[in-house]
Amino acid sequence: FSLGPYQAGVVRILHQAALAGRPWCKGVDILAEIECSTLRMSDLFKSKRGWRKLIDSNARGMYRLAVIA
């Protein structure tokens, strides 16, 4: 994936959360931390096809890095 700075910030935060043992994070908190003006993760990643292969959602505003078995 080729990511912009905000998108890379999301992946960085999710990676750190996964390493800390708390992989699920609130999308609004992530977007606030990276100081992004968009309110939805899907809006931030809409230009990236297949982004859901990289990031999982629970359909309730929580996100984590996708786990590949």
Secondary structure, 3 states (H helix, E strand, C coil): CCCCHHHHHHHHHHHHHHHCCCCCEEHHHHHHHCCCCCCCHHHHCCCCCCHHHCEEECCCCEEEECCCC
